[in-house]
Amino acid sequence: MNWKNMTITQKIATVISGLAVAVWLIPRVKPDLLPIDPTYPAIAVVTLCEAVVYWNTQRKWSYLLIAGAVISLAFSILELTL
């Protein structure tokens, strides 16, 4: 997608997705900084942002991405409780 042709919602979702990737990269650079593994939450946020981007054009794909984000978030919560 071209940045100039994106809606404001798609731009916000893209920026939030980039921030999630940055949070995921922090423990790769400095492993002792965060006490948890942010892989599952980062995947959930990126997947949810992709669902927002595809919402107007491909609704079925968006529903599938939302389901994937919920599953990833469930694994994240499961990891925190164990």
A tleap script that builds the chain and sets N, CA, C and O, in Angstrom:
source leaprc.protein.ff14SB
mol = sequence {
  NMET ASN TRP LYS ASN MET THR ILE THR GLN
  LYS ILE ALA THR VAL ILE SER GLY LEU ALA
  VAL ALA VAL TRP LEU ILE PRO ARG VAL LYS
  PRO ASP LEU LEU PRO ILE ASP PRO THR TYR
  PRO ALA ILE ALA VAL VAL THR LEU CYS GLU
  ALA VAL VAL TYR TRP ASN THR GLN ARG LYS
  TRP SER TYR LEU LEU ILE ALA GLY ALA VAL
  ILE SER LEU ALA PHE SER ILE LEU GLU LEU
  THR CLEU
}
set mol.1.N position { 0.833 -1.182 0.000 }
set mol.1.CA position { 0.000 0.000 0.000 }
set mol.1.C position { 0.879 1.249 0.000 }
set mol.1.O position { 1.952 1.284 0.604 }
set mol.2.N position { 0.407 2.228 -0.669 }
set mol.2.CA position { 1.102 3.499 -0.721 }
set mol.2.C position { 0.656 4.350 0.469 }
set mol.2.O position { -0.538 4.435 0.756 }
set mol.3.N position { 1.591 4.967 1.150 }
set mol.3.CA position { 1.290 5.752 2.350 }
set mol.3.C position { 0.319 6.887 2.040 }
set mol.3.O position { -0.544 7.203 2.859 }
set mol.4.N position { 0.448 7.493 0.885 }
set mol.4.CA position { -0.415 8.620 0.533 }
set mol.4.C position { -1.850 8.177 0.245 }
set mol.4.O position { -2.776 8.974 0.395 }
set mol.5.N position { -2.049 6.951 -0.156 }
set mol.5.CA position { -3.383 6.454 -0.473 }
set mol.5.C position { -4.075 5.788 0.709 }
set mol.5.O position { -5.232 5.387 0.589 }
set mol.6.N position { -3.401 5.660 1.843 }
set mol.6.CA position { -3.990 5.026 3.020 }
set mol.6.C position { -4.940 5.975 3.739 }
set mol.6.O position { -4.767 7.194 3.718 }
set mol.7.N position { -5.953 5.378 4.380 }
set mol.7.CA position { -6.814 6.173 5.237 }
set mol.7.C position { -6.101 6.418 6.563 }
set mol.7.O position { -5.067 5.809 6.839 }
set mol.8.N position { -6.645 7.297 7.369 }
set mol.8.CA position { -6.003 7.619 8.649 }
set mol.8.C position { -5.997 6.403 9.577 }
set mol.8.O position { -5.051 6.213 10.341 }
set mol.9.N position { -7.041 5.583 9.515 }
set mol.9.CA position { -7.087 4.371 10.332 }
set mol.9.C position { -5.997 3.393 9.913 }
set mol.9.O position { -5.357 2.773 10.762 }
set mol.10.N position { -5.788 3.253 8.628 }
set mol.10.CA position { -4.742 2.359 8.139 }
set mol.10.C position { -3.356 2.879 8.507 }
set mol.10.O position { -2.461 2.090 8.811 }
set mol.11.N position { -3.171 4.187 8.482 }
set mol.11.CA position { -1.880 4.762 8.885 }
set mol.11.C position { -1.610 4.527 10.366 }
set mol.11.O position { -0.489 4.190 10.748 }
set mol.12.N position { -2.635 4.703 11.204 }
set mol.12.CA position { -2.475 4.473 12.641 }
set mol.12.C position { -2.157 3.005 12.907 }
set mol.12.O position { -1.290 2.699 13.724 }
set mol.13.N position { -2.852 2.092 12.223 }
set mol.13.CA position { -2.601 0.662 12.401 }
set mol.13.C position { -1.186 0.290 11.961 }
set mol.13.O position { -0.550 -0.563 12.579 }
set mol.14.N position { -0.696 0.918 10.909 }
set mol.14.CA position { 0.663 0.643 10.437 }
set mol.14.C position { 1.704 1.126 11.438 }
set mol.14.O position { 2.698 0.440 11.677 }
set mol.15.N position { 1.486 2.293 12.022 }
set mol.15.CA position { 2.430 2.821 13.009 }
set mol.15.C position { 2.409 1.963 14.272 }
set mol.15.O position { 3.466 1.659 14.825 }
set mol.16.N position { 1.223 1.569 14.735 }
set mol.16.CA position { 1.131 0.708 15.921 }
set mol.16.C position { 1.800 -0.638 15.651 }
set mol.16.O position { 2.461 -1.189 16.531 }
set mol.17.N position { 1.634 -1.162 14.453 }
set mol.17.CA position { 2.272 -2.417 14.088 }
set mol.17.C position { 3.796 -2.288 14.112 }
set mol.17.O position { 4.497 -3.193 14.566 }
set mol.18.N position { 4.294 -1.173 13.626 }
set mol.18.CA position { 5.740 -0.921 13.679 }
set mol.18.C position { 6.263 -0.818 15.101 }
set mol.18.O position { 7.360 -1.290 15.401 }
set mol.19.N position { 5.478 -0.202 15.975 }
set mol.19.CA position { 5.873 -0.122 17.394 }
set mol.19.C position { 5.890 -1.502 18.044 }
set mol.19.O position { 6.757 -1.791 18.868 }
set mol.20.N position { 4.939 -2.349 17.676 }
set mol.20.CA position { 4.927 -3.714 18.217 }
set mol.20.C position { 6.159 -4.492 17.780 }
set mol.20.O position { 6.727 -5.255 18.561 }
set mol.21.N position { 6.565 -4.302 16.549 }
set mol.21.CA position { 7.782 -4.963 16.067 }
set mol.21.C position { 9.003 -4.415 16.802 }
set mol.21.O position { 9.922 -5.170 17.121 }
set mol.22.N position { 9.021 -3.110 17.073 }
set mol.22.CA position { 10.141 -2.527 17.817 }
set mol.22.C position { 10.213 -3.086 19.231 }
set mol.22.O position { 11.304 -3.360 19.732 }
set mol.23.N position { 9.064 -3.259 19.881 }
set mol.23.CA position { 9.047 -3.848 21.232 }
set mol.23.C position { 9.506 -5.293 21.175 }
set mol.23.O position { 10.159 -5.771 22.102 }
set mol.24.N position { 9.175 -5.995 20.102 }
set mol.24.CA position { 9.619 -7.371 19.953 }
set mol.24.C position { 11.134 -7.446 19.744 }
set mol.24.O position { 11.775 -8.404 20.177 }
set mol.25.N position { 11.701 -6.441 19.084 }
set mol.25.CA position { 13.139 -6.457 18.810 }
set mol.25.C position { 13.996 -6.085 20.024 }
set mol.25.O position { 15.168 -6.457 20.081 }
set mol.26.N position { 13.442 -5.372 20.979 }
set mol.26.CA position { 14.215 -4.929 22.150 }
set mol.26.C position { 14.864 -6.097 22.886 }
set mol.26.O position { 16.061 -6.023 23.160 }
set mol.27.N position { 14.146 -7.174 23.224 }
set mol.27.CA position { 14.818 -8.286 23.917 }
set mol.27.C position { 15.841 -9.019 23.055 }
set mol.27.O position { 16.718 -9.704 23.581 }
set mol.28.N position { 15.735 -8.878 21.742 }
set mol.28.CA position { 16.730 -9.511 20.879 }
set mol.28.C position { 18.065 -8.773 20.969 }
set mol.28.O position { 19.129 -9.374 20.818 }
set mol.29.N position { 17.998 -7.463 21.216 }
set mol.29.CA position { 19.210 -6.664 21.338 }
set mol.29.C position { 19.765 -6.739 22.761 }
set mol.29.O position { 20.962 -6.946 22.961 }
set mol.30.N position { 18.885 -6.568 23.740 }
set mol.30.CA position { 19.295 -6.620 25.144 }
set mol.30.C position { 18.368 -7.587 25.884 }
set mol.30.O position { 17.280 -7.189 26.300 }
set mol.31.N position { 18.772 -8.832 26.053 }
set mol.31.CA position { 17.884 -9.863 26.604 }
set mol.31.C position { 17.440 -9.635 28.046 }
set mol.31.O position { 16.383 -10.136 28.428 }
set mol.32.N position { 18.184 -8.914 28.851 }
set mol.32.CA position { 17.850 -8.758 30.256 }
set mol.32.C position { 16.903 -7.592 30.530 }
set mol.32.O position { 16.574 -7.342 31.690 }
set mol.33.N position { 16.462 -6.884 29.520 }
set mol.33.CA position { 15.670 -5.685 29.712 }
set mol.33.C position { 14.229 -5.982 30.115 }
set mol.33.O position { 13.712 -5.341 31.030 }
set mol.34.N position { 13.578 -6.920 29.469 }
set mol.34.CA position { 12.184 -7.245 29.774 }
set mol.34.C position { 12.095 -8.598 30.474 }
set mol.34.O position { 12.794 -9.533 30.084 }
set mol.35.N position { 11.247 -8.722 31.502 }
set mol.35.CA position { 11.146 -10.005 32.209 }
set mol.35.C position { 10.304 -11.052 31.474 }
set mol.35.O position { 10.342 -12.230 31.828 }
set mol.36.N position { 9.544 -10.633 30.454 }
set mol.36.CA position { 8.702 -11.577 29.713 }
set mol.36.C position { 9.130 -11.604 28.248 }
set mol.36.O position { 9.844 -10.720 27.773 }
set mol.37.N position { 8.682 -12.627 27.556 }
set mol.37.CA position { 8.947 -12.730 26.117 }
set mol.37.C position { 7.800 -12.028 25.376 }
set mol.37.O position { 6.659 -12.484 25.452 }
set mol.38.N position { 8.075 -10.940 24.668 }
set mol.38.CA position { 6.998 -10.193 24.017 }
set mol.38.C position { 6.614 -10.719 22.627 }
set mol.38.O position { 5.987 -9.998 21.851 }
set mol.39.N position { 6.977 -11.946 22.310 }
set mol.39.CA position { 6.706 -12.467 20.981 }
set mol.39.C position { 5.210 -12.611 20.717 }
set mol.39.O position { 4.709 -12.103 19.714 }
set mol.40.N position { 4.489 -13.300 21.609 }
set mol.40.CA position { 3.062 -13.514 21.393 }
set mol.40.C position { 2.255 -12.212 21.410 }
set mol.40.O position { 1.394 -12.036 20.548 }
set mol.41.N position { 2.494 -11.291 22.354 }
set mol.41.CA position { 1.748 -10.024 22.281 }
set mol.41.C position { 2.056 -9.223 21.017 }
set mol.41.O position { 1.167 -8.579 20.459 }
set mol.42.N position { 3.301 -9.261 20.568 }
set mol.42.CA position { 3.659 -8.530 19.348 }
set mol.42.C position { 2.961 -9.137 18.137 }
set mol.42.O position { 2.480 -8.412 17.267 }
set mol.43.N position { 2.906 -10.455 18.080 }
set mol.43.CA position { 2.198 -11.113 16.980 }
set mol.43.C position { 0.711 -10.758 17.011 }
set mol.43.O position { 0.108 -10.514 15.967 }
set mol.44.N position { 0.122 -10.728 18.210 }
set mol.44.CA position { -1.296 -10.386 18.336 }
set mol.44.C position { -1.563 -8.960 17.870 }
set mol.44.O position { -2.545 -8.710 17.171 }
set mol.45.N position { -0.702 -8.028 18.249 }
set mol.45.CA position { -0.904 -6.629 17.859 }
set mol.45.C position { -0.732 -6.452 16.357 }
set mol.45.O position { -1.534 -5.769 15.720 }
set mol.46.N position { 0.297 -7.053 15.788 }
set mol.46.CA position { 0.524 -6.935 14.345 }
set mol.46.C position { -0.635 -7.567 13.569 }
set mol.46.O position { -1.090 -7.008 12.571 }
set mol.47.N position { -1.110 -8.721 14.019 }
set mol.47.CA position { -2.225 -9.385 13.347 }
set mol.47.C position { -3.504 -8.570 13.449 }
set mol.47.O position { -4.258 -8.480 12.480 }
set mol.48.N position { -3.756 -7.980 14.601 }
set mol.48.CA position { -4.940 -7.141 14.763 }
set mol.48.C position { -4.861 -5.887 13.899 }
set mol.48.O position { -5.866 -5.453 13.336 }
set mol.49.N position { -3.681 -5.311 13.794 }
set mol.49.CA position { -3.510 -4.135 12.928 }
set mol.49.C position { -3.708 -4.494 11.463 }
set mol.49.O position { -4.271 -3.701 10.709 }
set mol.50.N position { -3.258 -5.669 11.045 }
set mol.50.CA position { -3.508 -6.115 9.681 }
set mol.50.C position { -5.000 -6.319 9.437 }
set mol.50.O position { -5.495 -6.040 8.345 }
set mol.51.N position { -5.719 -6.805 10.450 }
set mol.51.CA position { -7.169 -6.962 10.320 }
set mol.51.C position { -7.844 -5.613 10.116 }
set mol.51.O position { -8.797 -5.505 9.344 }
set mol.52.N position { -7.357 -4.586 10.801 }
set mol.52.CA position { -7.917 -3.244 10.625 }
set mol.52.C position { -7.648 -2.735 9.212 }
set mol.52.O position { -8.515 -2.111 8.600 }
set mol.53.N position { -6.474 -2.994 8.704 }
set mol.53.CA position { -6.125 -2.531 7.364 }
set mol.53.C position { -6.998 -3.210 6.307 }
set mol.53.O position { -7.425 -2.559 5.354 }
set mol.54.N position { -7.267 -4.504 6.463 }
set mol.54.CA position { -8.042 -5.245 5.476 }
set mol.54.C position { -9.558 -5.165 5.687 }
set mol.54.O position { -10.305 -5.749 4.902 }
set mol.55.N position { -10.030 -4.473 6.705 }
set mol.55.CA position { -11.433 -4.507 7.085 }
set mol.55.C position { -12.366 -4.079 5.945 }
set mol.55.O position { -13.388 -4.729 5.725 }
set mol.56.N position { -12.049 -3.021 5.229 }
set mol.56.CA position { -12.947 -2.523 4.186 }
set mol.56.C position { -12.864 -3.304 2.880 }
set mol.56.O position { -13.837 -3.344 2.127 }
set mol.57.N position { -11.730 -3.920 2.600 }
set mol.57.CA position { -11.569 -4.571 1.304 }
set mol.57.C position { -11.820 -6.078 1.355 }
set mol.57.O position { -12.450 -6.627 0.451 }
set mol.58.N position { -11.342 -6.743 2.385 }
set mol.58.CA position { -11.477 -8.201 2.473 }
set mol.58.C position { -11.983 -8.568 3.866 }
set mol.58.O position { -11.193 -8.865 4.763 }
set mol.59.N position { -13.282 -8.546 4.037 }
set mol.59.CA position { -13.893 -8.744 5.351 }
set mol.59.C position { -13.656 -10.145 5.900 }
set mol.59.O position { -13.384 -10.287 7.092 }
set mol.60.N position { -13.748 -11.186 5.074 }
set mol.60.CA position { -13.542 -12.556 5.556 }
set mol.60.C position { -12.108 -12.754 6.038 }
set mol.60.O position { -11.881 -13.394 7.064 }
set mol.61.N position { -11.152 -12.216 5.311 }
set mol.61.CA position { -9.750 -12.310 5.707 }
set mol.61.C position { -9.528 -11.565 7.021 }
set mol.61.O position { -8.736 -11.995 7.860 }
set mol.62.N position { -10.223 -10.459 7.191 }
set mol.62.CA position { -10.108 -9.681 8.413 }
set mol.62.C position { -10.622 -10.467 9.619 }
set mol.62.O position { -10.013 -10.441 10.689 }
set mol.63.N position { -11.745 -11.165 9.444 }
set mol.63.CA position { -12.265 -12.009 10.533 }
set mol.63.C position { -11.272 -13.110 10.898 }
set mol.63.O position { -11.098 -13.424 12.075 }
set mol.64.N position { -10.631 -13.688 9.910 }
set mol.64.CA position { -9.636 -14.725 10.171 }
set mol.64.C position { -8.433 -14.153 10.922 }
set mol.64.O position { -7.895 -14.801 11.820 }
set mol.65.N position { -8.015 -12.950 10.558 }
set mol.65.CA position { -6.903 -12.308 11.263 }
set mol.65.C position { -7.272 -11.962 12.702 }
set mol.65.O position { -6.432 -12.074 13.596 }
set mol.66.N position { -8.505 -11.548 12.937 }
set mol.66.CA position { -8.950 -11.267 14.306 }
set mol.66.C position { -8.934 -12.544 15.138 }
set mol.66.O position { -8.530 -12.527 16.301 }
set mol.67.N position { -9.373 -13.652 14.541 }
set mol.67.CA position { -9.324 -14.935 15.259 }
set mol.67.C position { -7.882 -15.319 15.585 }
set mol.67.O position { -7.606 -15.817 16.676 }
set mol.68.N position { -6.971 -15.094 14.657 }
set mol.68.CA position { -5.557 -15.372 14.921 }
set mol.68.C position { -4.996 -14.485 16.018 }
set mol.68.O position { -4.183 -14.939 16.823 }
set mol.69.N position { -5.413 -13.235 16.063 }
set mol.69.CA position { -4.949 -12.334 17.115 }
set mol.69.C position { -5.475 -12.771 18.479 }
set mol.69.O position { -4.755 -12.688 19.474 }
set mol.70.N position { -6.712 -13.230 18.532 }
set mol.70.CA position { -7.277 -13.707 19.799 }
set mol.70.C position { -6.547 -14.950 20.275 }
set mol.70.O position { -6.264 -15.087 21.465 }
set mol.71.N position { -6.240 -15.856 19.359 }
set mol.71.CA position { -5.498 -17.068 19.724 }
set mol.71.C position { -4.105 -16.710 20.223 }
set mol.71.O position { -3.643 -17.273 21.216 }
set mol.72.N position { -3.435 -15.793 19.559 }
set mol.72.CA position { -2.109 -15.375 19.986 }
set mol.72.C position { -2.152 -14.686 21.343 }
set mol.72.O position { -1.265 -14.885 22.173 }
set mol.73.N position { -3.176 -13.882 21.568 }
set mol.73.CA position { -3.330 -13.225 22.870 }
set mol.73.C position { -3.616 -14.247 23.971 }
set mol.73.O position { -3.149 -14.091 25.099 }
set mol.74.N position { -4.382 -15.291 23.647 }
set mol.74.CA position { -4.649 -16.349 24.624 }
set mol.74.C position { -3.363 -17.075 25.005 }
set mol.74.O position { -3.153 -17.393 26.175 }
set mol.75.N position { -2.509 -17.336 24.030 }
set mol.75.CA position { -1.230 -17.973 24.338 }
set mol.75.C position { -0.329 -17.054 25.157 }
set mol.75.O position { 0.444 -17.515 25.997 }
set mol.76.N position { -0.433 -15.777 24.912 }
set mol.76.CA position { 0.341 -14.818 25.690 }
set mol.76.C position { -0.088 -14.828 27.152 }
set mol.76.O position { 0.748 -14.847 28.056 }
set mol.77.N position { -1.387 -14.814 27.371 }
set mol.77.CA position { -1.899 -14.872 28.750 }
set mol.77.C position { -1.560 -16.199 29.396 }
set mol.77.O position { -1.228 -16.246 30.580 }
set mol.78.N position { -1.639 -17.280 28.632 }
set mol.78.CA position { -1.278 -18.588 29.153 }
set mol.78.C position { 0.195 -18.637 29.559 }
set mol.78.O position { 0.539 -19.239 30.576 }
set mol.79.N position { 1.046 -18.018 28.781 }
set mol.79.CA position { 2.481 -17.983 29.105 }
set mol.79.C position { 2.739 -17.185 30.386 }
set mol.79.O position { 3.603 -17.550 31.182 }
set mol.80.N position { 1.997 -16.109 30.580 }
set mol.80.CA position { 2.182 -15.302 31.776 }
set mol.80.C position { 1.699 -16.022 33.033 }
set mol.80.O position { 2.269 -15.834 34.108 }
set mol.81.N position { 0.663 -16.837 32.913 }
set mol.81.CA position { 0.132 -17.513 34.089 }
set mol.81.C position { 0.927 -18.763 34.466 }
set mol.81.O position { 0.879 -19.193 35.619 }
set mol.82.N position { 1.641 -19.341 33.538 }
set mol.82.CA position { 2.401 -20.560 33.852 }
set mol.82.C position { 3.771 -20.259 34.395 }
set mol.82.O position { 4.528 -21.179 34.705 }
savepdb mol mol.pdb
quit
